[in-house]
Amino acid sequence: MTYVDGFVVAVPTANRETYRKHAESAAAVFKEHGALKVVECWGDDVPEGKLTSFPMAVKRQDDETVVFSWVVWPSRQVRDVGMKAVMADPRVQPDINPMPFDGKRLIYGGFDVIVDV
């Protein structure tokens, strides 16, 4: 069964195109290192919660938009090797491809796929 890394981050709304270019560049690196698919989604209908929500989780500011992303891998084993290679790849280093958002507020995790219809 496939394995998925999920990410949620708040991106300054004015940085949408910069983020898209950053994500497109990074996606090519992920795919080169074994990812099957990379999906980046710009928030459109992301309500504020009273107890929890995407905006609360990333401490979204008024001038920011929530971005939800995921990377699909063939397996956890491929992901572990691939992610290590991605993190070491100079093309994703901040001096080459700076993050157009506050990386301290990015949340992420790895997930086993249990349903894929």
MMTF fields as JSON, N, C-alpha, C and O atoms, coordinates in Angstrom:
{
  "mmtfVersion": "1.0.0",
  "mmtfProducer": "UNKNOWN",
  "numBonds": 467,
  "numAtoms": 468,
  "numGroups": 117,
  "numChains": 1,
  "numModels": 1,
  "chainsPerModel": [1],
  "groupsPerChain": [117],
  "chainIdList": ["A"],
  "bondAtomList": [4, 2, 8, 6, 12, 10, 16, 14, 20, 18, 24, 22, 28, 26, 32, 30, 36, 34, 40, 38, 44, 42, 48, 46, 52, 50, 56, 54, 60, 58, 64, 62, 68, 66, 72, 70, 76, 74, 80, 78, 84, 82, 88, 86, 92, 90, 96, 94, 100, 98, 104, 102, 108, 106, 112, 110, 116, 114, 120, 118, 124, 122, 128, 126, 132, 130, 136, 134, 140, 138, 144, 142, 148, 146, 152, 150, 156, 154, 160, 158, 164, 162, 168, 166, 172, 170, 176, 174, 180, 178, 184, 182, 188, 186, 192, 190, 196, 194, 200, 198, 204, 202, 208, 206, 212, 210, 216, 214, 220, 218, 224, 222, 228, 226, 232, 230, 236, 234, 240, 238, 244, 242, 248, 246, 252, 250, 256, 254, 260, 258, 264, 262, 268, 266, 272, 270, 276, 274, 280, 278, 284, 282, 288, 286, 292, 290, 296, 294, 300, 298, 304, 302, 308, 306, 312, 310, 316, 314, 320, 318, 324, 322, 328, 326, 332, 330, 336, 334, 340, 338, 344, 342, 348, 346, 352, 350, 356, 354, 360, 358, 364, 362, 368, 366, 372, 370, 376, 374, 380, 378, 384, 382, 388, 386, 392, 390, 396, 394, 400, 398, 404, 402, 408, 406, 412, 410, 416, 414, 420, 418, 424, 422, 428, 426, 432, 430, 436, 434, 440, 438, 444, 442, 448, 446, 452, 450, 456, 454, 460, 458, 464, 462],
  "bondOrderList": [1, 1, 1, 1, 1, 1, 1, 1, 1, 1, 1, 1, 1, 1, 1, 1, 1, 1, 1, 1, 1, 1, 1, 1, 1, 1, 1, 1, 1, 1, 1, 1, 1, 1, 1, 1, 1, 1, 1, 1, 1, 1, 1, 1, 1, 1, 1, 1, 1, 1, 1, 1, 1, 1, 1, 1, 1, 1, 1, 1, 1, 1, 1, 1, 1, 1, 1, 1, 1, 1, 1, 1, 1, 1, 1, 1, 1, 1, 1, 1, 1, 1, 1, 1, 1, 1, 1, 1, 1, 1, 1, 1, 1, 1, 1, 1, 1, 1, 1, 1, 1, 1, 1, 1, 1, 1, 1, 1, 1, 1, 1, 1, 1, 1, 1, 1],
  "groupList": [{"groupName": "MET", "atomNameList": ["N", "CA", "C", "O"], "elementList": ["N", "C", "C", "O"], "formalChargeList": [0, 0, 0, 0], "bondAtomList": [1, 0, 2, 1, 3, 2], "bondOrderList": [1, 1, 2], "singleLetterCode": "M", "chemCompType": "L-PEPTIDE LINKING"}, {"groupName": "THR", "atomNameList": ["N", "CA", "C", "O"], "elementList": ["N", "C", "C", "O"], "formalChargeList": [0, 0, 0, 0], "bondAtomList": [1, 0, 2, 1, 3, 2], "bondOrderList": [1, 1, 2], "singleLetterCode": "T", "chemCompType": "L-PEPTIDE LINKING"}, {"groupName": "TYR", "atomNameList": ["N", "CA", "C", "O"], "elementList": ["N", "C", "C", "O"], "formalChargeList": [0, 0, 0, 0], "bondAtomList": [1, 0, 2, 1, 3, 2], "bondOrderList": [1, 1, 2], "singleLetterCode": "Y", "chemCompType": "L-PEPTIDE LINKING"}, {"groupName": "VAL", "atomNameList": ["N", "CA", "C", "O"], "elementList": ["N", "C", "C", "O"], "formalChargeList": [0, 0, 0, 0], "bondAtomList": [1, 0, 2, 1, 3, 2], "bondOrderList": [1, 1, 2], "singleLetterCode": "V", "chemCompType": "L-PEPTIDE LINKING"}, {"groupName": "ASP", "atomNameList": ["N", "CA", "C", "O"], "elementList": ["N", "C", "C", "O"], "formalChargeList": [0, 0, 0, 0], "bondAtomList": [1, 0, 2, 1, 3, 2], "bondOrderList": [1, 1, 2], "singleLetterCode": "D", "chemCompType": "L-PEPTIDE LINKING"}, {"groupName": "GLY", "atomNameList": ["N", "CA", "C", "O"], "elementList": ["N", "C", "C", "O"], "formalChargeList": [0, 0, 0, 0], "bondAtomList": [1, 0, 2, 1, 3, 2], "bondOrderList": [1, 1, 2], "singleLetterCode": "G", "chemCompType": "PEPTIDE LINKING"}, {"groupName": "PHE", "atomNameList": ["N", "CA", "C", "O"], "elementList": ["N", "C", "C", "O"], "formalChargeList": [0, 0, 0, 0], "bondAtomList": [1, 0, 2, 1, 3, 2], "bondOrderList": [1, 1, 2], "singleLetterCode": "F", "chemCompType": "L-PEPTIDE LINKING"}, {"groupName": "ALA", "atomNameList": ["N", "CA", "C", "O"], "elementList": ["N", "C", "C", "O"], "formalChargeList": [0, 0, 0, 0], "bondAtomList": [1, 0, 2, 1, 3, 2], "bondOrderList": [1, 1, 2], "singleLetterCode": "A", "chemCompType": "L-PEPTIDE LINKING"}, {"groupName": "PRO", "atomNameList": ["N", "CA", "C", "O"], "elementList": ["N", "C", "C", "O"], "formalChargeList": [0, 0, 0, 0], "bondAtomList": [1, 0, 2, 1, 3, 2], "bondOrderList": [1, 1, 2], "singleLetterCode": "P", "chemCompType": "L-PEPTIDE LINKING"}, {"groupName": "ASN", "atomNameList": ["N", "CA", "C", "O"], "elementList": ["N", "C", "C", "O"], "formalChargeList": [0, 0, 0, 0], "bondAtomList": [1, 0, 2, 1, 3, 2], "bondOrderList": [1, 1, 2], "singleLetterCode": "N", "chemCompType": "L-PEPTIDE LINKING"}, {"groupName": "ARG", "atomNameList": ["N", "CA", "C", "O"], "elementList": ["N", "C", "C", "O"], "formalChargeList": [0, 0, 0, 0], "bondAtomList": [1, 0, 2, 1, 3, 2], "bondOrderList": [1, 1, 2], "singleLetterCode": "R", "chemCompType": "L-PEPTIDE LINKING"}, {"groupName": "GLU", "atomNameList": ["N", "CA", "C", "O"], "elementList": ["N", "C", "C", "O"], "formalChargeList": [0, 0, 0, 0], "bondAtomList": [1, 0, 2, 1, 3, 2], "bondOrderList": [1, 1, 2], "singleLetterCode": "E", "chemCompType": "L-PEPTIDE LINKING"}, {"groupName": "LYS", "atomNameList": ["N", "CA", "C", "O"], "elementList": ["N", "C", "C", "O"], "formalChargeList": [0, 0, 0, 0], "bondAtomList": [1, 0, 2, 1, 3, 2], "bondOrderList": [1, 1, 2], "singleLetterCode": "K", "chemCompType": "L-PEPTIDE LINKING"}, {"groupName": "HIS", "atomNameList": ["N", "CA", "C", "O"], "elementList": ["N", "C", "C", "O"], "formalChargeList": [0, 0, 0, 0], "bondAtomList": [1, 0, 2, 1, 3, 2], "bondOrderList": [1, 1, 2], "singleLetterCode": "H", "chemCompType": "L-PEPTIDE LINKING"}, {"groupName": "SER", "atomNameList": ["N", "CA", "C", "O"], "elementList": ["N", "C", "C", "O"], "formalChargeList": [0, 0, 0, 0], "bondAtomList": [1, 0, 2, 1, 3, 2], "bondOrderList": [1, 1, 2], "singleLetterCode": "S", "chemCompType": "L-PEPTIDE LINKING"}, {"groupName": "LEU", "atomNameList": ["N", "CA", "C", "O"], "elementList": ["N", "C", "C", "O"], "formalChargeList": [0, 0, 0, 0], "bondAtomList": [1, 0, 2, 1, 3, 2], "bondOrderList": [1, 1, 2], "singleLetterCode": "L", "chemCompType": "L-PEPTIDE LINKING"}, {"groupName": "CYS", "atomNameList": ["N", "CA", "C", "O"], "elementList": ["N", "C", "C", "O"], "formalChargeList": [0, 0, 0, 0], "bondAtomList": [1, 0, 2, 1, 3, 2], "bondOrderList": [1, 1, 2], "singleLetterCode": "C", "chemCompType": "L-PEPTIDE LINKING"}, {"groupName": "TRP", "atomNameList": ["N", "CA", "C", "O"], "elementList": ["N", "C", "C", "O"], "formalChargeList": [0, 0, 0, 0], "bondAtomList": [1, 0, 2, 1, 3, 2], "bondOrderList": [1, 1, 2], "singleLetterCode": "W", "chemCompType": "L-PEPTIDE LINKING"}, {"groupName": "GLN", "atomNameList": ["N", "CA", "C", "O"], "elementList": ["N", "C", "C", "O"], "formalChargeList": [0, 0, 0, 0], "bondAtomList": [1, 0, 2, 1, 3, 2], "bondOrderList": [1, 1, 2], "singleLetterCode": "Q", "chemCompType": "L-PEPTIDE LINKING"}, {"groupName": "ILE", "atomNameList": ["N", "CA", "C", "O"], "elementList": ["N", "C", "C", "O"], "formalChargeList": [0, 0, 0, 0], "bondAtomList": [1, 0, 2, 1, 3, 2], "bondOrderList": [1, 1, 2], "singleLetterCode": "I", "chemCompType": "L-PEPTIDE LINKING"}],
  "groupTypeList": [0, 1, 2, 3, 4, 5, 6, 3, 3, 7, 3, 8, 1, 7, 9, 10, 11, 1, 2, 10, 12, 13, 7, 11, 14, 7, 7, 7, 3, 6, 12, 11, 13, 5, 7, 15, 12, 3, 3, 11, 16, 17, 5, 4, 4, 3, 8, 11, 5, 12, 15, 1, 14, 6, 8, 0, 7, 3, 12, 10, 18, 4, 4, 11, 1, 3, 3, 6, 14, 17, 3, 3, 17, 8, 14, 10, 18, 3, 10, 4, 3, 5, 0, 12, 7, 3, 0, 7, 4, 8, 10, 3, 18, 8, 4, 19, 9, 8, 0, 8, 6, 4, 5, 12, 10, 15, 19, 2, 5, 5, 6, 4, 3, 19, 3, 4, 3],
  "groupIdList": [1, 2, 3, 4, 5, 6, 7, 8, 9, 10, 11, 12, 13, 14, 15, 16, 17, 18, 19, 20, 21, 22, 23, 24, 25, 26, 27, 28, 29, 30, 31, 32, 33, 34, 35, 36, 37, 38, 39, 40, 41, 42, 43, 44, 45, 46, 47, 48, 49, 50, 51, 52, 53, 54, 55, 56, 57, 58, 59, 60, 61, 62, 63, 64, 65, 66, 67, 68, 69, 70, 71, 72, 73, 74, 75, 76, 77, 78, 79, 80, 81, 82, 83, 84, 85, 86, 87, 88, 89, 90, 91, 92, 93, 94, 95, 96, 97, 98, 99, 100, 101, 102, 103, 104, 105, 106, 107, 108, 109, 110, 111, 112, 113, 114, 115, 116, 117],
  "secStructList": [7, 7, 3, 3, 3, 3, 3, 3, 3, 3, 3, 3, 4, 4, 4, 2, 2, 2, 2, 2, 2, 2, 2, 2, 2, 2, 2, 2, 2, 2, 2, 2, 6, 6, 7, 1, 3, 3, 3, 3, 3, 3, 7, 1, 1, 7, 7, 7, 7, 1, 1, 7, 7, 2, 2, 2, 2, 6, 6, 7, 7, 6, 6, 3, 3, 3, 3, 3, 3, 3, 3, 3, 3, 1, 7, 2, 2, 2, 2, 2, 2, 2, 2, 2, 2, 2, 2, 2, 7, 4, 4, 4, 1, 6, 6, 6, 1, 7, 7, 1, 1, 7, 4, 4, 4, 7, 3, 3, 3, 3, 3, 3, 7, 7, 7, 7, 7],
  "xCoordList": [0.845, 0.0, 0.882, 1.979, 0.411, 1.184, 1.319, 0.647, 2.2, 2.481, 2.373, 2.766, 1.844, 1.616, 2.236, 2.069, 2.95, 3.376, 2.41, 2.189, 1.83, 0.898, 1.487, 2.235, 1.145, 1.677, 0.572, -0.29, 0.6, -0.282, 0.582, 1.37, 0.43, 1.232, 0.428, -0.45, 0.734, 0.154, 1.149, 2.32, 0.673, 1.527, 0.978, -0.229, 1.835, 1.337, 0.584, 1.109, -0.635, -1.483, -0.79, -0.95, -0.038, 0.685, 1.774, 2.264, 2.155, 3.22, 2.699, 3.435, 1.451, 0.873, 1.73, 2.067, 2.077, 2.843, 4.256, 4.785, 4.857, 6.186, 6.12, 7.002, 5.055, 4.883, 4.688, 5.269, 3.87, 3.614, 4.925, 5.164, 5.763, 7.051, 7.948, 8.606, 7.968, 8.749, 8.276, 9.083, 6.964, 6.387, 6.636, 6.915, 6.535, 6.776, 8.224, 8.482, 9.14, 10.563, 10.79, 11.442, 10.244, 10.41, 9.755, 10.291, 8.598, 7.89, 8.754, 8.761, 9.473, 10.35, 11.419, 11.773, 11.926, 12.944, 12.33, 12.928, 11.135, 10.456, 10.243, 10.503, 9.774, 9.512, 10.8, 10.828, 11.852, 13.139, 13.634, 14.355, 13.241, 13.694, 12.637, 12.681, 11.685, 10.792, 9.333, 8.526, 8.958, 7.542, 6.733, 7.2, 5.522, 4.632, 3.871, 3.578, 3.554, 2.694, 2.915, 3.16, 2.825, 2.885, 1.691, 1.489, 0.896, -0.288, -0.183, 0.089, -0.4, -0.384, -1.738, -2.181, -2.4, -3.739, -3.779, -3.428, -4.208, -4.321, -5.699, -6.711, -5.75, -7.009, -8.046, -7.745, -9.266, -10.375, -11.567, -12.229, -11.839, -12.959, -12.43, -12.693, -11.683, -10.996, -11.486, -10.878, -12.582, -13.193, -12.361, -11.616, -12.517, -11.942, -12.741, -13.961, -12.071, -12.765, -12.898, -12.316, -13.673, -13.788, -12.835, -12.327, -12.589, -11.689, -10.433, -9.314, -10.633, -9.507, -9.88, -11.059, -8.882, -9.087, -7.719, -6.695, -7.716, -6.458, -5.851, -4.664, -6.637, -6.042, -5.449, -4.38, -6.128, -5.614, -4.342, -3.407, -4.308, -3.163, -1.866, -0.794, -1.964, -0.759, -0.651, 0.185, -1.516, -1.498, -1.558, -0.77, -2.52, -2.685, -2.974, -3.807, -2.269, -2.495, -3.506, -3.808, -4.025, -5.045, -4.583, -5.401, -3.3, -2.784, -2.217, -1.414, -2.637, -2.129, -3.259, -4.421, -2.888, -3.806, -3.25, -2.04, -4.144, -3.719, -3.476, -4.281, -2.346, -2.01, -1.958, -1.353, -2.603, -2.659, -1.989, -2.363, -1.003, -0.217, 0.0, -0.069, 0.267, 0.656, 1.553, 1.503, 2.372, 3.292, 2.973, 2.947, 2.729, 2.413, 3.671, 4.342, 3.966, 5.126, 4.632, 3.545, 5.405, 4.995, 4.939, 4.154, 5.768, 5.814, 6.542, 7.18, 6.439, 7.174, 8.682, 9.431, 9.113, 10.541, 11.073, 12.127, 10.347, 10.758, 10.736, 11.626, 9.736, 9.643, 10.825, 11.402, 11.199, 12.307, 13.603, 14.334, 13.878, 15.083, 14.943, 15.863, 13.781, 13.541, 13.554, 14.134, 12.923, 12.865, 14.259, 14.595, 15.059, 16.443, 17.196, 17.937, 17.0, 17.654, 17.132, 17.904, 15.826, 15.243, 15.851, 16.272, 15.897, 16.411, 17.889, 18.351, 18.629, 20.051, 20.27, 21.374, 19.236, 19.367, 19.572, 18.778, 20.616, 20.887, 19.764, 19.641, 18.947, 17.87, 16.757, 15.964, 16.672, 15.639, 16.225, 15.512, 17.494, 18.113, 17.653, 17.464, 17.471, 16.934, 17.7, 17.098, 18.996, 19.74, 19.469, 19.656, 19.037, 18.706, 17.212, 16.826, 16.379, 14.923, 14.302, 13.746, 14.392, 13.906, 12.402, 11.628, 12.009, 10.599, 9.888, 10.304, 8.829, 8.11, 7.026, 5.926, 7.354, 6.438, 7.267, 8.471, 6.612, 7.28, 7.31, 6.31, 8.45, 8.588, 8.382, 8.128, 8.484, 8.268, 6.81, 6.503, 5.902, 4.476, 3.96, 2.755, 4.84, 4.455, 4.213, 5.028, 3.104, 2.864, 2.889, 2.476, 3.374, 3.502, 3.473, 3.644, 3.256, 3.292, 3.244, 2.84, 3.666, 3.625, 2.473, 2.202, 1.8, 0.578, 0.548, 0.865, 0.161, -0.131, -1.502, -2.451, -1.618, -2.907, -3.707, -3.226, -4.923, -5.758, -6.975, -7.579, -7.341, -8.396, -7.944, -7.525, -8.026, -7.665, -8.604, -8.347, -9.688, -10.739, -10.665, -11.47],
  "yCoordList": [-1.19, 0.0, 1.243, 1.228, 2.305, 3.545, 4.235, 3.889, 5.21, 5.989, 7.463, 7.854, 8.278, 9.692, 10.572, 10.323, 11.598, 12.671, 13.82, 14.25, 14.323, 15.441, 16.677, 16.584, 17.842, 19.113, 20.163, 20.193, 21.02, 22.179, 23.357, 23.246, 24.487, 25.671, 26.927, 26.904, 28.007, 29.313, 30.055, 30.198, 30.526, 31.235, 32.65, 32.818, 33.665, 35.01, 35.014, 34.569, 35.516, 35.5, 36.162, 35.718, 37.197, 37.894, 37.025, 37.342, 35.945, 35.064, 33.859, 32.893, 33.904, 32.731, 32.252, 31.071, 33.139, 32.729, 32.295, 31.335, 32.987, 32.596, 31.206, 30.377, 30.952, 29.634, 28.568, 27.485, 28.881, 27.906, 27.512, 26.332, 28.492, 28.201, 27.381, 26.436, 27.749, 27.006, 25.549, 24.621, 25.37, 24.029, 23.21, 22.014, 23.849, 23.153, 22.655, 21.531, 23.487, 23.109, 21.94, 20.957, 22.061, 21.01, 19.71, 18.627, 19.813, 18.616, 17.811, 16.581, 18.488, 17.783, 16.993, 15.884, 17.565, 16.879, 15.662, 14.586, 15.827, 14.7, 13.562, 12.401, 13.897, 12.856, 12.183, 10.971, 12.953, 12.381, 11.379, 10.437, 11.589, 10.712, 9.682, 9.155, 9.397, 8.272, 8.563, 7.633, 9.82, 10.129, 9.848, 10.081, 9.348, 9.082, 10.328, 10.527, 11.17, 12.319, 13.361, 13.025, 14.631, 15.743, 16.638, 17.033, 16.959, 17.796, 18.988, 18.825, 20.182, 21.423, 22.094, 22.306, 22.43, 23.014, 24.337, 24.397, 25.392, 26.729, 26.847, 26.606, 27.215, 27.278, 28.168, 29.283, 27.669, 28.408, 28.468, 29.501, 27.378, 27.291, 26.617, 25.438, 27.37, 26.826, 27.602, 28.6, 27.144, 27.913, 27.929, 26.996, 29.015, 29.121, 28.197, 28.095, 27.541, 26.686, 27.364, 28.421, 26.741, 27.237, 26.487, 27.05, 25.221, 24.403, 24.037, 24.17, 23.569, 23.247, 23.605, 23.673, 23.829, 24.089, 24.171, 24.283, 24.114, 24.304, 25.674, 25.749, 26.77, 28.075, 28.137, 28.715, 27.553, 27.567, 26.731, 27.11, 25.611, 24.701, 25.346, 25.055, 26.225, 26.861, 28.334, 29.073, 28.751, 30.137, 31.136, 32.078, 30.889, 31.735, 33.178, 33.444, 34.102, 35.533, 36.024, 35.318, 37.236, 37.78, 37.88, 37.784, 38.07, 38.228, 36.927, 36.951, 35.794, 34.492, 33.57, 33.756, 32.577, 31.554, 30.194, 29.971, 29.286, 27.932, 27.127, 27.148, 26.417, 25.518, 24.1, 23.849, 23.179, 21.766, 20.985, 21.116, 20.177, 19.468, 18.027, 17.68, 17.187, 15.824, 15.261, 15.657, 14.319, 13.614, 12.132, 11.593, 11.473, 10.045, 9.269, 9.581, 8.254, 7.387, 5.949, 5.607, 5.108, 3.712, 2.926, 1.986, 3.301, 2.577, 3.434, 4.43, 3.037, 3.732, 3.603, 4.553, 2.442, 2.221, 3.167, 3.78, 3.283, 4.197, 5.631, 6.419, 5.972, 7.318, 7.622, 8.706, 6.685, 6.944, 7.232, 8.163, 6.44, 6.647, 7.937, 8.753, 8.101, 9.276, 10.578, 11.562, 10.603, 11.833, 12.241, 13.425, 11.263, 11.56, 12.194, 13.161, 11.647, 12.185, 13.58, 14.458, 13.782, 15.104, 16.139, 17.208, 15.827, 16.785, 17.107, 18.181, 16.196, 16.423, 17.082, 17.54, 17.132, 17.662, 19.183, 19.892, 19.68, 21.125, 21.981, 23.155, 21.419, 22.2, 22.58, 23.469, 21.936, 22.309, 23.026, 23.287, 23.341, 24.063, 25.519, 26.091, 26.118, 27.488, 28.539, 29.504, 28.375, 29.371, 29.257, 30.228, 28.098, 27.875, 28.075, 28.727, 27.52, 27.559, 27.992, 27.162, 29.295, 29.751, 29.534, 29.692, 29.17, 28.943, 30.295, 31.144, 30.512, 31.783, 31.785, 32.298, 31.212, 31.125, 30.872, 30.626, 30.935, 30.688, 29.187, 28.603, 28.567, 27.121, 26.621, 25.433, 27.499, 27.086, 26.723, 26.008, 27.22, 26.937, 25.863, 25.618, 25.227, 24.124, 22.885, 22.554, 22.208, 20.934, 19.831, 20.037, 18.67, 17.578, 16.247, 16.179, 15.208, 13.858, 12.843, 13.146, 11.623, 10.514, 9.584, 9.333, 9.077, 8.3, 7.047, 7.096, 5.923, 4.708, 4.873, 5.268, 4.581, 4.653, 3.41, 2.289, 3.603, 2.459, 2.294, 1.222, 3.359, 3.273, 4.123, 5.266, 3.58, 4.31, 3.83, 2.82, 4.555, 4.141, 4.956, 4.755],
  "zCoordList": [0.0, 0.0, 0.0, 0.558, -0.618, -0.717, 0.636, 1.607, 0.664, 1.868, 1.488, 0.388, 2.392, 2.096, 3.17, 4.364, 2.737, 3.631, 3.42, 2.287, 4.509, 4.432, 5.083, 6.056, 4.537, 5.015, 5.046, 4.167, 6.056, 6.119, 6.549, 7.488, 5.858, 6.166, 5.835, 4.972, 6.522, 6.199, 5.317, 5.67, 4.169, 3.215, 3.037, 2.867, 3.072, 2.787, 1.454, 0.433, 1.477, 0.29, -0.897, -2.034, -0.647, -1.717, -2.344, -3.428, -1.687, -2.19, -2.972, -3.177, -3.407, -4.071, -5.25, -5.324, -6.152, -7.335, -6.95, -7.51, -6.009, -5.527, -4.91, -5.131, -4.125, -3.516, -4.596, -4.52, -5.596, -6.661, -7.351, -7.608, -7.646, -8.282, -7.352, -7.788, -6.074, -5.075, -5.023, -5.045, -4.953, -4.846, -6.113, -6.039, -7.251, -8.519, -8.594, -9.026, -8.179, -8.137, -7.19, -7.541, -5.988, -4.983, -5.446, -5.211, -6.102, -6.57, -7.532, -7.48, -8.398, -9.341, -8.588, -8.986, -7.507, -6.702, -6.011, -6.003, -5.43, -4.784, -5.783, -5.47, -6.975, -7.975, -8.423, -8.64, -8.558, -8.945, -7.904, -8.231, -6.653, -5.573, -5.162, -4.05, -6.06, -5.845, -5.577, -5.557, -5.368, -5.137, -6.399, -7.514, -6.208, -7.333, -7.753, -8.932, -6.759, -7.025, -5.939, -4.781, -6.327, -5.381, -5.687, -6.835, -4.662, -4.839, -3.895, -2.706, -4.429, -3.652, -3.826, -4.955, -2.725, -2.781, -2.024, -0.845, -2.707, -2.125, -1.481, -2.139, -0.209, 0.53, -0.127, -0.553, -0.206, -0.808, 0.141, 0.245, 0.825, 1.768, 3.025, 3.263, 3.83, 4.999, 6.225, 6.615, 6.829, 7.917, 9.199, 9.5, 9.931, 11.273, 12.188, 12.06, 13.089, 14.041, 15.39, 15.633, 16.26, 17.634, 18.546, 19.516, 18.241, 19.049, 18.258, 18.755, 17.008, 16.125, 14.693, 14.346, 13.88, 12.45, 11.79, 12.464, 10.474, 9.757, 10.076, 10.394, 10.0, 10.309, 11.72, 11.919, 12.681, 14.055, 14.167, 14.872, 13.482, 13.592, 13.115, 13.645, 12.111, 11.566, 11.968, 11.446, 12.913, 13.394, 12.228, 12.142, 11.343, 10.155, 10.556, 11.422, 9.91, 10.107, 9.068, 8.106, 9.269, 8.366, 6.912, 5.996, 6.695, 5.334, 4.764, 3.831, 5.327, 4.897, 4.444, 4.804, 3.65, 3.164, 3.563, 3.521, 3.952, 4.311, 3.037, 2.106, 3.018, 1.916, 2.473, 3.515, 1.763, 2.138, 1.015, -0.151, 1.368, 0.354, 0.765, 1.944, -0.239, 0.088, -0.999, -2.163, -0.562, -1.454, -1.328, -0.222, -2.453, -2.463, -2.849, -3.832, -2.049, -2.269, -2.473, -2.008, -3.155, -3.341, -2.036, -1.916, -1.053, 0.22, 1.25, 0.907, 2.503, 3.565, 3.337, 3.56, 2.899, 2.667, 1.586, 1.758, 0.483, -0.588, -0.072, -0.393, 0.721, 1.291, 2.189, 2.1, 3.056, 3.981, 3.223, 3.562, 2.209, 1.397, 0.579, 0.521, -0.047, -0.892, -0.125, -0.585, 1.043, 1.831, 2.292, 2.303, 2.668, 3.067, 1.892, 2.07, 0.707, -0.49, -0.829, -1.214, -0.685, -0.949, -0.008, -0.449, 1.277, 2.26, 2.035, 2.42, 1.419, 1.132, -0.232, -0.528, -1.052, -2.408, -2.361, -1.744, -2.999, -2.95, -3.542, -3.191, -4.43, -5.059, -4.099, -4.41, -2.941, -1.967, -0.755, 0.213, -0.8, 0.31, 0.283, -0.791, 1.461, 1.546, 0.739, 0.269, 0.571, -0.204, -1.705, -2.439, -2.165, -3.581, -3.831, -4.801, -2.964, -3.122, -1.792, -1.072, -1.456, -0.151, 0.014, -0.93, 1.233, 1.529, 1.629, 2.418, 0.848, 0.9, 1.987, 1.781, 3.13, 4.265, 5.511, 5.429, 6.673, 7.95, 8.206, 8.625, 7.954, 8.102, 9.518, 9.715, 10.515, 11.905, 12.16, 13.114, 11.302, 11.489, 10.542, 10.49, 9.799, 8.925, 9.786, 10.647, 9.553, 10.235, 9.182, 8.041, 9.576, 8.616, 9.343, 10.56, 8.584, 9.13, 8.01, 6.887, 8.338, 7.397, 7.746, 8.92, 6.725, 6.931, 6.059, 4.871, 6.667, 5.912, 5.277, 5.954, 4.004, 3.322, 3.701, 3.539, 4.205, 4.58, 3.671, 3.632, 2.933, 1.922, 0.745, 0.929, -0.452, -1.668, -2.759, -3.413, -2.95, -3.879, -5.153, -6.062]
}
